[in-house]
């Protein structure tokens, strides 16, 4: 259930499950082959595999991502990242 709160003419959404949670980063692989990303979030390391044309949501609280070519990205959450042939574009 979504509740709305009006304060000074501005509406605020009060969704208990989402209150205070940042949006996750959206990451997609538009390349022609599968890739594996190394994601370090809150000190925890994980491998995220994306098939060609695949996508996933990662890093709701921020993280570091190591790309297959060795480049490292710092994400805060909420970004849209497209990876093609090992090169990331952040929108």
C-alpha positions in Angstrom: 0.0 0.0 0.0 1.4 3.4 -1.0 0.4 6.3 1.3 0.9 9.9 0.2 1.7 12.8 2.5 1.1 16.4 1.5 3.3 19.0 3.1 3.2 22.5 1.9 1.5 21.4 -1.3 4.2 18.8 -2.1 3.3 15.2 -2.2 5.6 12.6 -0.6 5.3 8.9 -1.1 5.5 6.9 2.2 6.1 3.3 1.1 7.3 1.5 4.3 9.4 -1.1 2.4 11.2 1.6 0.3 11.6 4.4 2.8 15.2 5.5 2.9 16.4 3.0 0.3 18.3 4.3 -2.7 17.6 3.0 -6.1 19.8 0.2 -7.4 22.0 0.7 -10.4 20.7 -0.8 -13.6 23.4 -2.6 -15.6 23.1 -4.1 -19.0 25.3 -6.0 -21.4 24.7 -4.9 -25.0 27.8 -6.8 -26.2 27.7 -10.0 -28.2 29.2 -12.3 -25.5 28.6 -13.0 -21.8 30.6 -11.1 -19.2 31.4 -11.5 -15.5 31.6 -8.4 -13.3 33.2 -8.4 -9.8 31.0 -6.4 -7.4 32.2 -5.3 -4.0 29.4 -3.9 -1.9 29.7 -3.3 1.9 32.9 -5.2 1.9 31.3 -8.3 0.3 32.7 -9.5 -3.0 30.4 -11.2 -5.6 30.6 -12.2 -9.2 27.7 -11.1 -11.4 27.3 -12.8 -14.8 25.4 -11.1 -17.6 24.6 -12.9 -20.8 24.7 -11.0 -24.1 21.6 -8.7 -24.1 21.1 -9.3 -20.3 20.6 -6.9 -17.5 20.4 -6.8 -13.8 20.0 -4.4 -10.8 22.9 -4.1 -8.5 24.3 -1.9 -5.7 21.3 -0.4 -3.9 23.7 1.0 -1.3 26.7 1.8 -3.5 29.5 -0.4 -4.7 32.6 -0.9 -6.8 32.4 -2.8 -10.0 35.4 -4.3 -11.8 34.7 -4.8 -15.5 36.2 -7.6 -17.6 38.8 -5.2 -19.0 40.0 -4.4 -15.5 38.4 -0.9 -15.3 36.8 -0.1 -12.0 33.6 1.9 -11.5 32.3 3.4 -8.3 28.5 3.4 -8.2 26.2 5.1 -5.7 23.0 3.4 -6.9 20.5 4.8 -9.3 22.9 4.9 -12.3 22.2 3.2 -15.6 25.3 1.4 -16.9 25.6 -0.1 -20.4 28.6 -2.4 -21.1 29.5 -3.2 -24.7 32.6 -5.1 -25.6 34.1 -4.4 -22.2 33.5 -0.6 -22.3 31.1 0.9 -19.8 28.9 3.9 -20.5 27.2 5.5 -17.4 24.0 7.5 -17.9 
